[in-house]
Amino acid sequence: METVPLFTNDTIVFGILMLCLGIVFYTSSLQNKFWKSFYTYVPSLLLCYLLPAIFHSLGIIAPEWKAFNAEGVLTPQQSNVYYIASRYLLPASLVLMTLSIDLKGIFSLGPKALIMFITGTIGIIIGGPIAVLFISWISPEIVGGIGPDAVWRGLSTIAGSWIGGGANQAAMLEIYQFNPDRYGAMVLVDIVVANVWMALLLIGIGKNKAINNWLKADTSAIESLKQRVATYTENISRKASLTDLMIILSIAFTAVGVSHWGANNISQFLSDNFEVFNDKSSSLSSFTSTFFWMVTLATLIGILLSFTKAKNYEGAGASKIGSVCIHILVATIGMKMDLGSIFKDPGLIAVGFIWMTIHAILLIGVAKLIKAPYFFLAVGSQANVGAAASAPVVAAAFHPSLAVVGVLLAVFGYAIGTYGALLCTILMQIASGG
């Protein structure tokens, strides 16, 4: 938990994030030589992520902190900006970006997306024990500990997070009973390493063509899908009226409301009627996550609407409004990253970076072997490491119509997250000699 930032009022924090986005989009639209060269090497989406991280690192804004309450007790405080973006804007963006989805085109992408996702999962499963083994040779006390303080128990929560998501992470904490007083260090490793890796993936998007050339990847199916969507959008394109914009927002946020209502009811139904879902140590506990059902239902609503006349609102800019929501979400994710925290608890951070490096090397090796496009590598990785909160963000960075691929793979992550994390933890326990 951090010291009190300069600005704690969420209205001001949101204003700062929007200022960052405005600066990025304004400068990226300039045609002078400097900015054109700058954005050739630095993707605009990366800056949407990095600028809020810099503000956080400077102590101007923060996602959470400790402050004295009215009774003079030091208590945790947090910003609700990320919560609003992830619970309201993310599902809205998923609906708007799937309105014009070409399901036939999505299926024609073939099995490489799934192969890269599974490769990413395997990379996390084997990366953890290899990282523990490597660090144990250099400094065994970093990955030591006994009983509830055993580091491998804490690392199990990271495995859960990086294969599935928050619900899987909580399941691993429940199963292995890691010391809660030391859990914060594991959360730090999770946030720092995952966010640095996401930044690298975003940099790679700017080099997409060069990477695909190196991988000798066949991107024809992806380009064909993007072209079909672009052609359809061009054919129905029109100048958006106020009525169009209001209906688009009505569709989006009505769907958000329905997805929240459905998520709450499904989660409650499973908890009330099936005991196995209430057991936090169960691999099925992930399916009581309201966030999981919210994302799933929002995507499903968008897909269903693509079979109706609502699809024609793509011509009035539905996916562009969805992209606005995604960029705001990216800024709020960036706000969670304190660049200075990379140097805190360097031993555990090193374990995390070695772990993620193995994940990356395996992904690159398999992508090279099967000639998979960088899109599948990036989204397959984020569907593991970032889950439903960031996988569609990375997918949409390639093209809005591809956001659904990130969601579908993230759903797989939720389903297998606890199983994969259990296997990874067993291997880490053996590697640490625990």
Kinemage of the C-alpha trace (Angstrom):
@kinemage 1
@onewidth
@group {chain A} dominant
@subgroup {mainchain}
@vectorlist {calphas} color= white
{ca met a 1} P 0.000 0.000 0.000
{ca glu a 2} L 1.394 3.395 -0.983
{ca thr a 3} L 1.665 6.884 0.421
{ca val a 4} L -1.146 9.330 -0.340
{ca pro a 5} L -0.860 10.597 -3.954
{ca leu a 6} L -1.179 14.266 -4.862
{ca phe a 7} L -4.684 13.721 -6.251
{ca thr a 8} L -7.123 11.287 -4.639
{ca asn a 9} L -10.392 12.662 -6.051
{ca asp a 10} L -11.499 10.280 -8.807
{ca thr a 11} L -12.946 13.102 -10.887
{ca ile a 12} L -9.514 14.744 -11.014
{ca val a 13} L -7.785 11.403 -11.604
{ca phe a 14} L -10.106 10.661 -14.510
{ca gly a 15} L -9.402 14.123 -15.904
{ca ile a 16} L -5.656 13.433 -15.799
{ca leu a 17} L -6.132 10.117 -17.591
{ca met a 18} L -8.234 11.786 -20.292
{ca leu a 19} L -5.579 14.496 -20.636
{ca cys a 20} L -3.018 11.744 -21.272
{ca leu a 21} L -5.234 10.196 -23.939
{ca gly a 22} L -5.886 13.578 -25.540
{ca ile a 23} L -2.157 14.334 -25.737
{ca val a 24} L -1.404 10.949 -27.287
{ca phe a 25} L -4.132 11.147 -29.922
{ca tyr a 26} L -3.375 14.789 -30.771
{ca thr a 27} L 0.359 14.268 -31.205
{ca ser a 28} L -0.128 11.020 -33.131
{ca ser a 29} L -2.337 12.885 -35.623
{ca leu a 30} L 0.312 15.536 -36.336
{ca gln a 31} L 2.092 15.239 -39.651
{ca asn a 32} L 5.403 16.897 -38.787
{ca lys a 33} L 8.577 14.843 -39.122
{ca phe a 34} L 9.314 14.452 -35.394
{ca trp a 35} L 5.937 13.022 -34.356
{ca lys a 36} L 5.641 10.815 -37.427
{ca ser a 37} L 9.076 9.341 -36.656
{ca phe a 38} L 8.270 9.059 -32.938
{ca tyr a 39} L 5.065 7.072 -33.488
{ca thr a 40} L 6.811 4.873 -36.041
{ca tyr a 41} L 8.762 3.390 -33.146
{ca val a 42} L 6.436 4.001 -30.175
{ca pro a 43} L 2.854 2.705 -30.594
{ca ser a 44} L 0.218 5.196 -29.459
{ca leu a 45} L -1.501 2.503 -27.385
{ca leu a 46} L 1.730 1.994 -25.427
{ca leu a 47} L 1.787 5.695 -24.527
{ca cys a 48} L -1.863 5.528 -23.436
{ca tyr a 49} L -0.628 2.897 -20.996
{ca leu a 50} L 2.747 4.415 -20.097
{ca leu a 51} L 1.818 8.047 -19.372
{ca pro a 52} L -0.581 7.138 -16.508
{ca ala a 53} L 2.137 4.818 -15.173
{ca ile a 54} L 4.546 7.753 -15.103
{ca phe a 55} L 1.996 9.902 -13.234
{ca his a 56} L 1.609 7.053 -10.742
{ca ser a 57} L 5.370 6.688 -10.354
{ca leu a 58} L 5.693 10.424 -9.650
{ca gly a 59} L 3.111 10.181 -6.860
{ca ile a 60} L 0.518 12.286 -8.679
{ca ile a 61} L -2.140 9.552 -8.890
{ca ala a 62} L -2.393 6.005 -7.520
{ca pro a 63} L -4.825 3.085 -7.609
{ca glu a 64} L -4.622 2.593 -3.832
{ca trp a 65} L -2.964 4.103 -0.781
{ca lys a 66} L -3.212 4.393 2.989
{ca ala a 67} L -4.638 7.443 4.736
{ca phe a 68} L -5.919 8.409 8.179
{ca asn a 69} L -9.695 8.314 8.519
{ca ala a 70} L -11.865 10.597 10.661
{ca glu a 71} L -11.004 8.533 13.751
{ca gly a 72} L -7.291 8.913 13.105
{ca val a 73} L -6.824 5.279 12.050
{ca leu a 74} L -4.593 4.480 9.079
{ca thr a 75} L -6.882 2.684 6.610
{ca pro a 76} L -6.620 1.458 3.007
{ca gln a 77} L -8.117 3.735 0.356
{ca gln a 78} L -8.487 3.170 -3.360
{ca ser a 79} L -9.495 4.833 -6.586
{ca asn a 80} L -12.603 3.491 -8.287
{ca val a 81} L -11.548 4.625 -11.762
{ca tyr a 82} L -10.245 1.199 -12.837
{ca tyr a 83} L -13.299 -0.526 -11.355
{ca ile a 84} L -15.647 1.712 -13.361
{ca ala a 85} L -13.645 1.226 -16.562
{ca ser a 86} L -13.425 -2.560 -16.215
{ca arg a 87} L -17.031 -3.103 -15.115
{ca tyr a 88} L -18.822 -0.557 -17.312
{ca leu a 89} L -16.622 0.464 -20.234
{ca leu a 90} L -15.063 -2.952 -20.927
{ca pro a 91} L -18.390 -4.790 -21.427
{ca ala a 92} L -19.721 -1.806 -23.412
{ca ser a 93} L -16.708 -1.957 -25.714
{ca leu a 94} L -17.097 -5.709 -26.182
{ca val a 95} L -20.701 -5.261 -27.265
{ca leu a 96} L -19.895 -2.432 -29.695
{ca met a 97} L -16.884 -4.161 -31.206
{ca thr a 98} L -18.745 -7.417 -31.815
{ca leu a 99} L -21.806 -5.805 -33.435
{ca ser a 100} L -20.264 -6.267 -36.865
{ca ile a 101} L -18.477 -9.531 -36.091
{ca asp a 102} L -17.932 -11.986 -38.905
{ca leu a 103} L -18.247 -15.329 -37.105
{ca lys a 104} L -17.371 -17.280 -40.227
{ca gly a 105} L -14.218 -15.202 -40.531
{ca ile a 106} L -13.337 -15.754 -36.875
{ca phe a 107} L -13.644 -19.530 -37.300
{ca ser a 108} L -11.571 -19.373 -40.487
{ca leu a 109} L -8.612 -18.104 -38.456
{ca gly a 110} L -7.895 -21.772 -37.736
{ca pro a 111} L -6.362 -23.545 -34.744
{ca lys a 112} L -3.203 -21.455 -34.357
{ca ala a 113} L -4.828 -19.082 -31.846
{ca leu a 114} L -5.685 -22.006 -29.573
{ca ile a 115} L -2.237 -23.568 -30.058
{ca met a 116} L -0.539 -20.338 -29.000
{ca phe a 117} L -2.847 -20.005 -26.001
{ca ile a 118} L -2.014 -23.533 -24.836
{ca thr a 119} L 1.675 -22.818 -25.464
{ca gly a 120} L 1.385 -19.758 -23.233
{ca thr a 121} L -0.232 -21.877 -20.520
{ca ile a 122} L 2.547 -24.460 -20.717
{ca gly a 123} L 5.078 -21.630 -20.568
{ca ile a 124} L 3.620 -20.471 -17.248
{ca ile a 125} L 3.411 -24.024 -15.871
{ca ile a 126} L 7.064 -24.856 -16.583
{ca gly a 127} L 8.379 -21.304 -16.217
{ca gly a 128} L 7.597 -21.125 -12.501
{ca pro a 129} L 9.601 -24.177 -11.404
{ca ile a 130} L 12.503 -23.320 -13.738
{ca ala a 131} L 12.643 -19.791 -12.290
{ca val a 132} L 12.559 -21.183 -8.728
{ca leu a 133} L 15.304 -23.686 -9.564
{ca phe a 134} L 17.491 -21.010 -11.157
{ca ile a 135} L 17.131 -18.542 -8.269
{ca ser a 136} L 17.688 -21.329 -5.710
{ca trp a 137} L 21.145 -21.909 -7.195
{ca ile a 138} L 22.020 -18.214 -6.832
{ca ser a 139} L 20.225 -17.216 -3.632
{ca pro a 140} L 18.200 -20.058 -2.058
{ca glu a 141} L 16.749 -17.875 0.703
{ca ile a 142} L 14.703 -15.910 -1.869
{ca val a 143} L 12.631 -18.992 -2.721
{ca gly a 144} L 12.889 -20.647 0.693
{ca gly a 145} L 10.646 -20.538 3.751
{ca ile a 146} L 8.734 -23.209 5.587
{ca gly a 147} L 5.095 -23.840 6.399
{ca pro a 148} L 2.731 -20.996 5.469
{ca asp a 149} L 5.776 -18.782 4.726
{ca ala a 150} L 7.115 -21.073 1.988
{ca val a 151} L 7.620 -18.907 -1.082
{ca trp a 152} L 6.363 -21.600 -3.450
{ca arg a 153} L 2.968 -21.306 -1.764
{ca gly a 154} L 2.881 -17.602 -2.540
{ca leu a 155} L 4.056 -18.164 -6.108
{ca ser a 156} L 1.086 -20.501 -6.577
{ca thr a 157} L -1.183 -17.432 -6.482
{ca ile a 158} L 0.796 -15.857 -9.331
{ca ala a 159} L 0.418 -19.065 -11.338
{ca gly a 160} L -3.341 -18.881 -10.791
{ca ser a 161} L -3.422 -15.262 -11.916
{ca trp a 162} L -1.231 -15.796 -14.981
{ca ile a 163} L -3.110 -18.822 -16.296
{ca gly a 164} L -6.662 -17.863 -15.344
{ca gly a 165} L -7.408 -14.673 -13.442
{ca gly a 166} L -8.330 -13.196 -10.097
{ca ala a 167} L -10.712 -15.998 -9.142
{ca asn a 168} L -8.056 -18.639 -9.864
{ca gln a 169} L -5.537 -16.610 -7.880
{ca ala a 170} L -7.888 -16.557 -4.893
{ca ala a 171} L -8.423 -20.315 -5.239
{ca met a 172} L -4.676 -20.958 -5.007
{ca leu a 173} L -4.374 -18.745 -1.931
{ca glu a 174} L -7.144 -20.783 -0.323
{ca ile a 175} L -5.655 -24.141 -1.317
{ca tyr a 176} L -2.076 -23.506 -0.201
{ca gln a 177} L -2.789 -21.155 2.737
{ca phe a 178} L 0.108 -18.790 2.103
{ca asn a 179} L 0.826 -16.332 4.930
{ca pro a 180} L -1.542 -13.367 4.304
{ca asp a 181} L 1.003 -10.941 5.762
{ca arg a 182} L 3.400 -11.793 2.939
{ca tyr a 183} L 0.805 -11.989 0.191
{ca gly a 184} L 1.309 -8.336 -0.768
{ca ala a 185} L 4.776 -9.166 -2.117
{ca met a 186} L 3.255 -11.724 -4.480
{ca val a 187} L 0.655 -9.233 -5.668
{ca leu a 188} L 3.496 -6.808 -6.376
{ca val a 189} L 5.338 -9.396 -8.502
{ca asp a 190} L 2.112 -10.193 -10.350
{ca ile a 191} L 1.374 -6.546 -11.153
{ca val a 192} L 4.914 -5.449 -12.021
{ca val a 193} L 5.902 -8.366 -14.247
{ca ala a 194} L 2.514 -8.710 -15.973
{ca asn a 195} L 2.367 -4.984 -16.722
{ca val a 196} L 5.931 -4.804 -18.043
{ca trp a 197} L 5.174 -7.801 -20.276
{ca met a 198} L 1.996 -6.160 -21.548
{ca ala a 199} L 4.016 -3.027 -22.389
{ca leu a 200} L 6.451 -5.150 -24.412
{ca leu a 201} L 3.565 -6.786 -26.274
{ca leu a 202} L 2.180 -3.344 -27.123
{ca ile a 203} L 5.595 -2.300 -28.437
{ca gly a 204} L 5.540 -5.420 -30.598
{ca ile a 205} L 2.222 -4.370 -32.133
{ca gly a 206} L 4.042 -1.372 -33.592
{ca lys a 207} L 6.500 -3.803 -35.208
{ca asn a 208} L 3.788 -6.255 -36.252
{ca lys a 209} L 4.756 -6.525 -39.922
{ca ala a 210} L 8.462 -6.936 -39.218
{ca ile a 211} L 7.790 -9.606 -36.581
{ca asn a 212} L 5.450 -11.490 -38.914
{ca asn a 213} L 8.095 -11.393 -41.636
{ca trp a 214} L 10.638 -12.862 -39.207
{ca leu a 215} L 8.167 -15.534 -38.113
{ca lys a 216} L 7.343 -16.187 -41.796
{ca ala a 217} L 3.736 -16.101 -40.643
{ca asp a 218} L 0.724 -16.487 -42.870
{ca thr a 219} L -1.512 -13.543 -41.965
{ca ser a 220} L -3.871 -13.965 -44.895
{ca ala a 221} L -6.841 -15.149 -42.782
{ca ile a 222} L -6.465 -12.221 -40.381
{ca glu a 223} L -6.060 -9.685 -43.195
{ca ser a 224} L -9.031 -11.189 -45.049
{ca leu a 225} L -11.205 -10.862 -41.956
{ca lys a 226} L -10.087 -7.268 -41.390
{ca gln a 227} L -10.740 -6.452 -45.049
{ca arg a 228} L -14.228 -7.954 -44.985
{ca val a 229} L -15.099 -5.946 -41.884
{ca ala a 230} L -13.626 -2.782 -43.422
{ca thr a 231} L -15.558 -3.326 -46.672
{ca tyr a 232} L -18.802 -3.910 -44.796
{ca thr a 233} L -18.236 -0.807 -42.677
{ca glu a 234} L -17.496 1.260 -45.784
{ca asn a 235} L -20.677 0.050 -47.506
{ca ile a 236} L -22.923 1.020 -44.588
{ca ser a 237} L -20.933 4.069 -43.483
{ca arg a 238} L -22.899 7.245 -42.878
{ca lys a 239} L -22.552 10.504 -41.024
{ca ala a 240} L -23.604 9.739 -37.474
{ca ser a 241} L -26.536 11.758 -36.202
{ca leu a 242} L -27.304 12.511 -32.571
{ca thr a 243} L -29.987 9.819 -32.773
{ca asp a 244} L -27.421 7.298 -34.028
{ca leu a 245} L -25.006 8.083 -31.204
{ca met a 246} L -27.710 7.895 -28.560
{ca ile a 247} L -28.959 4.550 -29.881
{ca ile a 248} L -25.393 3.166 -29.981
{ca leu a 249} L -24.849 4.190 -26.365
{ca ser a 250} L -28.286 2.861 -25.459
{ca ile a 251} L -27.448 -0.529 -27.000
{ca ala a 252} L -24.065 -0.618 -25.284
{ca phe a 253} L -25.087 0.290 -21.775
{ca thr a 254} L -28.377 -1.590 -21.834
{ca ala a 255} L -26.264 -4.617 -22.679
{ca val a 256} L -23.914 -3.703 -19.810
{ca gly a 257} L -26.872 -3.636 -17.454
{ca val a 258} L -28.179 -6.965 -18.733
{ca ser a 259} L -24.718 -8.571 -18.477
{ca his a 260} L -24.321 -7.362 -14.877
{ca trp a 261} L -27.814 -8.559 -13.981
{ca gly a 262} L -27.176 -11.917 -15.608
{ca ala a 263} L -23.718 -12.256 -14.049
{ca asn a 264} L -25.022 -11.566 -10.552
{ca asn a 265} L -27.879 -14.034 -10.930
{ca ile a 266} L -25.820 -16.818 -12.504
{ca ser a 267} L -23.103 -16.452 -9.883
{ca gln a 268} L -25.670 -16.447 -7.080
{ca phe a 269} L -27.518 -19.440 -8.553
{ca leu a 270} L -24.325 -21.497 -8.757
{ca ser a 271} L -23.350 -20.543 -5.203
{ca asp a 272} L -26.785 -21.310 -3.770
{ca asn a 273} L -27.390 -24.623 -5.527
{ca phe a 274} L -23.999 -26.268 -5.987
{ca glu a 275} L -21.743 -26.630 -2.974
{ca val a 276} L -18.684 -27.312 -5.118
{ca phe a 277} L -18.801 -23.761 -6.474
{ca asn a 278} L -18.603 -22.341 -2.932
{ca asp a 279} L -15.383 -24.163 -2.140
{ca lys a 280} L -12.646 -21.634 -2.907
{ca ser a 281} L -10.154 -24.469 -3.176
{ca ser a 282} L -12.212 -26.051 -5.957
{ca ser a 283} L -11.174 -25.612 -9.581
{ca leu a 284} L -14.823 -24.761 -10.296
{ca ser a 285} L -14.871 -21.752 -7.965
{ca ser a 286} L -13.801 -19.543 -10.896
{ca phe a 287} L -17.284 -19.896 -12.312
{ca thr a 288} L -18.826 -17.946 -9.443
{ca ser a 289} L -16.852 -14.887 -10.532
{ca thr a 290} L -19.308 -12.177 -11.568
{ca phe a 291} L -16.563 -10.564 -13.686
{ca phe a 292} L -16.192 -13.790 -15.694
{ca trp a 293} L -19.923 -13.969 -16.406
{ca met a 294} L -20.150 -10.231 -17.102
{ca val a 295} L -17.512 -10.432 -19.845
{ca thr a 296} L -18.958 -13.659 -21.245
{ca leu a 297} L -22.520 -12.321 -21.373
{ca ala a 298} L -21.489 -8.965 -22.874
{ca thr a 299} L -19.638 -10.776 -25.657
{ca leu a 300} L -22.589 -13.115 -26.221
{ca ile a 301} L -25.005 -10.174 -26.438
{ca gly a 302} L -22.755 -8.485 -29.002
{ca ile a 303} L -22.608 -11.676 -31.080
{ca leu a 304} L -26.399 -12.098 -30.964
{ca leu a 305} L -26.911 -8.465 -31.980
{ca ser a 306} L -24.644 -9.039 -34.995
{ca phe a 307} L -27.475 -11.143 -36.458
{ca thr a 308} L -29.927 -8.226 -36.194
{ca lys a 309} L -30.270 -4.773 -37.771
{ca ala a 310} L -28.247 -3.413 -34.860
{ca lys a 311} L -25.234 -4.542 -36.898
{ca asn a 312} L -25.779 -1.543 -39.212
{ca tyr a 313} L -24.831 0.873 -36.421
{ca glu a 314} L -21.236 -0.053 -37.198
{ca gly a 315} L -21.667 2.349 -40.107
{ca ala a 316} L -22.340 5.164 -37.622
{ca gly a 317} L -19.188 4.400 -35.635
{ca ala a 318} L -20.150 1.749 -33.076
{ca ser a 319} L -16.673 0.176 -32.989
{ca lys a 320} L -15.042 3.619 -32.766
{ca ile a 321} L -17.007 4.337 -29.591
{ca gly a 322} L -15.999 0.868 -28.385
{ca ser a 323} L -12.369 1.784 -29.062
{ca val a 324} L -12.760 4.945 -26.969
{ca cys a 325} L -13.890 2.762 -24.060
{ca ile a 326} L -10.932 0.406 -24.601
{ca his a 327} L -8.390 3.233 -24.572
{ca ile a 328} L -9.830 4.601 -21.332
{ca leu a 329} L -9.512 1.111 -19.856
{ca val a 330} L -5.875 0.935 -21.022
{ca ala a 331} L -5.156 4.229 -19.246
{ca thr a 332} L -6.690 2.953 -16.009
{ca ile a 333} L -4.624 -0.254 -16.286
{ca gly a 334} L -1.514 1.875 -16.782
{ca met a 335} L -2.381 3.833 -13.640
{ca lys a 336} L -1.892 0.629 -11.639
{ca met a 337} L 1.751 0.368 -12.706
{ca asp a 338} L 4.352 2.055 -10.501
{ca leu a 339} L 7.606 1.997 -12.478
{ca gly a 340} L 9.582 2.451 -9.267
{ca ser a 341} L 8.167 -0.770 -7.826
{ca ile a 342} L 10.329 -2.747 -10.251
{ca phe a 343} L 13.185 -2.175 -7.815
{ca lys a 344} L 11.247 -3.246 -4.714
{ca asp a 345} L 11.860 -6.777 -3.442
{ca pro a 346} L 14.315 -7.446 -6.324
{ca gly a 347} L 14.707 -11.149 -5.539
{ca leu a 348} L 11.049 -12.010 -6.030
{ca ile a 349} L 10.767 -9.621 -8.966
{ca ala a 350} L 13.683 -11.506 -10.567
{ca val a 351} L 11.794 -14.784 -10.115
{ca gly a 352} L 8.825 -13.212 -11.899
{ca phe a 353} L 10.861 -11.877 -14.817
{ca ile a 354} L 12.669 -15.199 -15.344
{ca trp a 355} L 9.289 -16.926 -15.211
{ca met a 356} L 7.804 -14.576 -17.806
{ca thr a 357} L 10.920 -14.830 -19.996
{ca ile a 358} L 10.471 -18.606 -20.240
{ca his a 359} L 6.812 -18.051 -21.131
{ca ala a 360} L 7.896 -15.601 -23.864
{ca ile a 361} L 10.678 -17.805 -25.253
{ca leu a 362} L 8.334 -20.783 -25.563
{ca leu a 363} L 5.703 -18.655 -27.299
{ca ile a 364} L 8.237 -17.233 -29.757
{ca gly a 365} L 9.700 -20.683 -30.460
{ca val a 366} L 6.330 -22.287 -31.187
{ca ala a 367} L 5.172 -19.265 -33.222
{ca lys a 368} L 8.307 -19.586 -35.336
{ca leu a 369} L 7.798 -23.333 -35.682
{ca ile a 370} L 4.152 -23.192 -36.809
{ca lys a 371} L 4.526 -19.777 -38.513
{ca ala a 372} L 1.835 -18.226 -36.324
{ca pro a 373} L 1.214 -14.476 -36.713
{ca tyr a 374} L 2.270 -12.133 -33.915
{ca phe a 375} L -1.431 -11.493 -33.256
{ca phe a 376} L -1.867 -15.076 -32.020
{ca leu a 377} L 1.306 -14.854 -29.914
{ca ala a 378} L 0.278 -11.600 -28.212
{ca val a 379} L -3.361 -12.524 -27.632
{ca gly a 380} L -2.525 -16.100 -26.621
{ca ser a 381} L -0.152 -14.729 -23.998
{ca gln a 382} L -2.511 -12.057 -22.659
{ca ala a 383} L -5.422 -14.507 -22.480
{ca asn a 384} L -3.252 -16.288 -19.898
{ca val a 385} L -1.416 -13.476 -18.129
{ca gly a 386} L -3.966 -10.686 -18.381
{ca ala a 387} L -7.208 -12.695 -18.653
{ca ala a 388} L -10.453 -11.062 -19.770
{ca ala a 389} L -9.444 -7.596 -18.578
{ca ser a 390} L -6.607 -7.145 -21.067
{ca ala a 391} L -6.760 -9.934 -23.689
{ca pro a 392} L -9.497 -8.148 -25.685
{ca val a 393} L -7.553 -4.881 -25.311
{ca val a 394} L -4.488 -6.375 -26.995
{ca ala a 395} L -6.633 -8.115 -29.628
{ca ala a 396} L -8.516 -4.903 -30.419
{ca ala a 397} L -5.205 -3.074 -30.853
{ca phe a 398} L -4.740 -5.134 -34.035
{ca his a 399} L -8.315 -4.494 -35.162
{ca pro a 400} L -11.590 -3.928 -33.259
{ca ser a 401} L -13.202 -6.925 -34.964
{ca leu a 402} L -10.606 -9.213 -33.373
{ca ala a 403} L -11.464 -8.322 -29.746
{ca val a 404} L -13.745 -11.344 -29.461
{ca val a 405} L -10.757 -13.666 -30.064
{ca gly a 406} L -9.180 -12.323 -26.868
{ca val a 407} L -12.386 -12.877 -24.912
{ca leu a 408} L -12.873 -16.451 -26.129
{ca leu a 409} L -9.294 -17.418 -25.249
{ca ala a 410} L -9.567 -15.711 -21.853
{ca val a 411} L -12.634 -17.848 -21.112
{ca phe a 412} L -10.455 -20.924 -21.698
{ca gly a 413} L -7.994 -19.447 -19.213
{ca tyr a 414} L -10.656 -19.179 -16.523
{ca ala a 415} L -11.680 -22.785 -17.176
{ca ile a 416} L -8.220 -24.332 -16.877
{ca gly a 417} L -6.540 -21.749 -14.639
{ca thr a 418} L -6.766 -23.626 -11.353
{ca tyr a 419} L -5.765 -26.962 -12.878
{ca gly a 420} L -2.724 -25.456 -14.566
{ca ala a 421} L -1.758 -23.546 -11.432
{ca leu a 422} L -1.992 -26.711 -9.313
{ca leu a 423} L 0.427 -28.528 -11.629
{ca cys a 424} L 2.765 -25.527 -11.695
{ca thr a 425} L 2.726 -25.304 -7.888
{ca ile a 426} L 3.558 -28.989 -7.437
{ca leu a 427} L 6.573 -28.504 -9.724
{ca met a 428} L 7.624 -25.330 -7.868
{ca gln a 429} L 7.385 -27.146 -4.543
{ca ile a 430} L 9.683 -29.874 -5.884
{ca ala a 431} L 12.074 -27.286 -7.362
{ca ser a 432} L 12.345 -25.434 -4.044
{ca gly a 433} L 12.848 -28.663 -2.107
{ca gly a 434} L 9.689 -27.960 -0.087
